[in-house]
Amino acid sequence: MKLPKDDQRTKVTPWDYRRLVQEVTNKPGIKHPKHCGSQLLNVKLSVSVNKKSEQTSPQMQVLWSSETKTDPFCHQEKCIWSKPSTSYNTGAMVEKRILEKVHSRFIVSLAYAFQTKEELCLVMTIMNGGDLKYHVYLVDENNPGFEEPRACFYIAQIIQGLEHLHQKRIIYRDLKPENVLLDNDGNVRISDLGLAVELKEGKTMTKGYAGTPGYMAPEMLKGDKYDTSVDYFTLGVTLYEFIAAKNPFRNRGEKVEREEMKERMLNRVVTYPDNFGEHAKSLCDGLLAKEVDQRMGFKNGCCDEIRAHPFFKEINWRKLNAGILPPPFVPDPKVVYAKDLDDVGAFSSVRGVALEEPDKTFFDEFSTGNISIPWQEEMIDMGIYGELNLWGPEGTIPNDLRRESILEQPKSSTCCIS
């Protein structure tokens, strides 16, 4: 892949941003189904450039809101404006591969993946309730954060999602309130698996610097090898933020340099505000332990150690897994839980990226499509293929599917009128 020169790199102004929004909402290849009565909920545009490899991955995420609450065809469409190189093994492709393997009511489901001339598109579960960062800080700005029962419910569902990933040998690495989405009924799902990593066969640990400053585990910050335990450190940070409405290593609105944040996370002892109960403190301490062998987490193939903690004494785990445990908060279907589209800053962009022949391999692999496990089960339950699944006696092939029957059919003739 050839990147443009520095003088060809431009800034995207708010006006350019609105133009991109207009373009993506008008493209027939990715437009939300009309019968859903959909409206644009939120659009996020971000760009990351790897300074070492000079790879660039500008991203636009489109969230749709549907008026039809029970419509099975209502999804979130994530369109990734990207021109990746053959060495591009993270981001969109990683997220697609992992979403193909997971099947949990606590993780967003992938409906299908495809590409247009300009975008890579992942069509996923619509989550109309917004992300939990918005609910922590912006729903009630005068009283931010959650009461313990609400935080407990969300953390319990996140644990179930993490356990499913870890049983599939997948490390999430980017858990934070912003990546946990709320659905119409008040249940949450983990989203944005672009930084996740799948452990190689026979390996129990991996290495690499990935995540969000203020959430990464100490072993990752040190550059050591790590396992699924890093996700439970981020779970502890997330639980603390749910209740305290601030990160445990910085005050709300405080600007902290990367090295300073690293020093705090490696050495600072976490203190708790008065609204933390004893069980909440105990669970946070167990999750935020700086030594891996002292940290609560995924052990013996499950998270029973965490589920047995007194903080979850009111959680009926069987009902939670079945999706019948009443949520503490149900979003108002008439409210859009997102920031206004006009609240847009300047975004970096890279233009003039030239694709080379090897890049075709990436696009061919990405656009293979996907029939997610929930959709397969839904189609089987609905019986829509019943007429196609008619067989002969004792499971034999019916006559209309036999190759011989096609060859035995008489040839058509032409009638000529003189």
N, C-alpha and C positions, 0 to 999 in steps of 0.2 A: 504494500500500500504506500502511496506517495502522498505526503502531507503538503499543504501549501506553505509558502514562505511566510515569515512573520508578518510582513506588510500586507498579506492577503487575509489575515485573521481579523475578524470584525467583532463588534459588539452588537448584541441584539437589544434594541431599545424597546420600551413598552409598546410602541406602535408596531414594531416587527413582531413582537410577541402576539399582539392581537391578530395580526395577519396570519401567523402560524395557527392560532386557535381557529380562525375562520377557515383556513385550508383543511385542517384535520377534521372539523365537524362537517365539511361539505364533501369529503371524499366518499364516493359510493362504496368503495371497497372496504371501508371500516366503519361505515355509518351504523348507528344503533338501529335495530329493527323498529320500523315505524309503529307496528302494532303495540309496542310497549308503552307508547305515550311518553317517550323519554325526553329528558331535558339535560343540558350540560350541567354537571355538578361541580366539577373542579378540574383544572388543568395545571400540571406541574411541569416545568421545563428546567432541566439541569444539564450541565456539561461537565465532564471530567476529562482531563488530559494527563496521561501518564508521562511525566517529564523524562523518565529514563528511556522508554520505548517510543515516546511521542504518539502513542495511540490515543485516539479521541473517541469518546462515546457520548455525544449529545443525546439527551433523553427527554421525551415529552410523555407525560402520563395523563391519560384522559379518564375521568371518572364520570359515569352517567348516573342520573337518578331516574327511576321509573315510577310512574303513577300506578302501574299494575303490580301490586305487592307480591302476588303469588305466581307471576309469570315465570315459567322455567327458562325462558329464553332471554332474560334480562341479565346482562353481565357487565363487568368492568372491562374496558378495553385499554390496554397498556400499549401505547405505540412508541417504539424506541427508534428515534431518528439516528441511525448509526451506520457507519461505513467501516466495519471491522476488518482486520487483517487476518491471515491464516493462523497467527499465534494467539488470536483472541479466544481465550478459553474461560472467560468469566462473564459476568453480566447476563445478557439476554440468553445466551445458549445454556449457561449453567442453570439459570432459573427455569428454562423450558425443560431441560433434562430432569431436574429434580421434581418439578411439578407433575411430570409424567409418572413418577414413581410413588408419589404420596397419595393417600386416601384417608382423610381425617376431617371430621366436621369442625376441627379447630385450626385448619389450614386452608387458605383459599384454594379453590379447585380451578384447574386449567380446562377450559372447554375446547379450544383449538388454537393453533399458532399458524400464522401465515405471513407473507411479505407482500408489499406493494413495491413500486419502483423506488420509493423513497423511505419506507418505514418497515421495521420489524414489528409485528403485532402479536401480542398475547391477549387472548380473550378469556377473562376470568370471572369469578363470582362477583356480582355487584354487592357492595357493602354500603348501603345508604346512610348508615349512622355516623360516618366519618371516622377519623383515627382518634385514638385515646389521648394523644397529646392535646388535641383540640378540646376534648372534654375536660382534661385536667386543668387547663389554663384559661380557656376562653369562654366556656359555656356560662360560668359564673365567676367573673373576674374579681369580684369582691370577696369570694370565698373559694379560692382554687383548691384543687385536690379532691380526693374521694374519702368518704367515711370508710372505716375498716371493713364492714360487711361487703360493700361494693368492690373494694380493692381485692378482697379475698376471693370473690366470685371470678373476677377477671384473671387473677393469678392462677386459680385452679384450672381454668380453661387453657391458659397458656402452657401450664405444666403438661396437660394432656397432649397438646400439639408438639411440644418439645420432645416428649417421650416417644411419640410416633416417629419423628425425624431421627432421633438417636437410635431407635430400633432398626431403622433403615440405614444406619451408619452415616448419617448426614449431620454435620455440625452447622448450625444456623449462623452464628457469629455476628448478627446485627439486630439483636432484640432491643427494642426501645419503644416507648409509648407511640411514637409516630408510625411504627410498622405493625401495630395491632389495630385491626379495623373492626368496627361495630356493624352488625347487620340490622335488618328491620325489626327483629324480635328482641334485640338487646344482647345477643351472644357475640363473642369476639372470635376472630381468626387471625392467625399469623400471616403476614404478607411480605412481599418484597424479598425473595430468596436469592437475589443476584449475587450476594457475597457468601452464600453457603458453599460448603465444600463436602464432597463425598469421600470418605476414607477408602483408600485403595485396599484391594483384597489382601488379607493377611496383616494389614497395618491397623494399629489401634490409636495412633497419634499422627498429627500433621504439624506443619510449621508454616508460618506466614502472618503478615501484619494486615489485619482486615477488621473493619468495624467502625464505630463512631467514637471519637474522643470523649472521655467521661463515662464510657460504658465498658471498655475493653478490660479483660482480666489481667492481673499482674503478670502471669506467666507469658502472655502474649506480648505485653509491653517490654518484657525482658528479652524477647527474642527466643524463648525456649520452645520446645515442642509442647503440644497441648492436645487434649482430647475434648470430649463433650462437656467437661467441667466448665469451660469458658462461658457456655450458655447460661449456666446457673449463677455465675457471678453477675452477668447482665440481667438475669431475672431478679437478683437482689437489688440492683440499682433501680430497676423498673418498679419494683414493689415500693421502695423508699420514695420514689418520685410520685407514685400514685397517692400516697398518704401525705407527704410533706410538701408536694407541689414545688420541688426543687431537686436538683441533683445532689447526692450526698457529698460530692467533692467540690462543689462550687455553689455560690448563691445565685438566685434567680437574676438573670440579666448581667451577671459578672462575666467580663471578658478575661479568659485565662489562656496564656500561651501554651502550646503543646507540651513543651518540656516541663513547665510548671504543673500542668495537669498530670503528667506522668509521675512526677515526684509525689504529688498528693495521693494518687491512687496506690502507689507503692508503699507509702509510709504513714499517711494520715489515719488516725483512728476515727471511725464514724461516730458522730453524736446524733441524738434523736430529739426532735421537738416534743412538746408535752402531749400532743395528740396521738402519740404512739403508745399502744398498749404493750403489756409485757410479752404476749405471744408474738405480736408483730415484730418487736425488737429482737426476740429470740430467733425468729425465722430469718430476719435480715442478717443478723450476725452469722448464722449458719451458712447463708448463701454468699455473703461478702467476705468470707474467710480468705485471707491472702495466700495461705498454704493450701494446695490442692487436696492433700490427704485429710485436711480438716473441714473441707467444704462439703455441704450437702449437695446431692445431685443424682445422676443416673448411675445406679449401682446394681449389679446382678441382673442387668437387662431391664430394669424398671425404675420408677420413681417412688416406690413405696415408702422410702425413708422420709421423703418430703410430705407425701400424702398423710402420713401418720402424725404429723406435727399438730399440736393443739390449736394452732391458728386456723386449721381447716375443720375443726370439730363440728361445725354446722353444715358442712358440705356433704351431701349425699352423692358419692362419686358415681354410683350406678345410674342415678337419674341424670347427673351431669353428662355422662357419656352417651346417654340415650337422647339428650337434647330436650328433656322434659322438666328440668329444674328451672323454676321461674327466675328470670334475671332481675336484678335489683333496679334496673332502669330500662325503659323501652323508648327508643327515639320517636319523636313526633314526626309522622310521615310528611307533614306540611313544612317542616323546617329543613333547611340545607345546612348541614353541619360542616361548613368549610369557610375559609376566608374568601373575601370578595375577589373576583378576578382582576379588579382594577388595582389591587394592592400588589403591584408588580415592580420589581427592580430591574436592573440591567443584568443580562445574562451573556456569558461568553459563548461564542460560536466559532466553528471552523468551516470555511467554505473552500470549494475547489479540491476536495479530496478525490483522487483518481483511483478507481478500483483496478486491480491487476487480475490476471487470469486465475491465480490460486484462490482469490476471494470467492469465486463461484462455488467452491466446495462448502464454504460456510453457509451461504445462502441456500444451497440445495439441502443441507442438513437441517437448517432452521425451519424451512417451510414444508417439512414432512407432514405437518398437521398432527393432531392428537385427538383421540377419543378418550376422554377422561373416564376413570372407573365409575364415578357417580352417574355419568350419562349412560354408560353401558348398562348399569343396573336399572336405571330409569326406563330405558328402552325395552329391556327384558320384562319388567313389571307391567309396562303398558301393553305388551303383546303386539306391538306394531309390525313385527316380522312374522306373526303367526301364519299368515297366508303363504309366506315363502318357505316356511319350515314344515311342509307337507311331504311325508315320505311314503314309500310303498310299504307292502307287508313286511313286518319284522325289521323295519329300518332300512329296507332296500331303496335304491335310487328310483324315483318315479320315472315313468316313461318319458315325460316331457323334458327330463334332464339327461336322459341317455344320449350319448353321442350317436349311437346307431340309429336312434329314432329320427335324428336330424338328417342323417345320410339316406334313410329310407324314404323320406318324403319325396313325392313325385315332383319332377321339374316343372316349372311353370311354362305355359305355352302362350304364344301370341296369336290372337285372332285377327286375320286380315280381311278387310272388306274391300272388294273390288268395285 
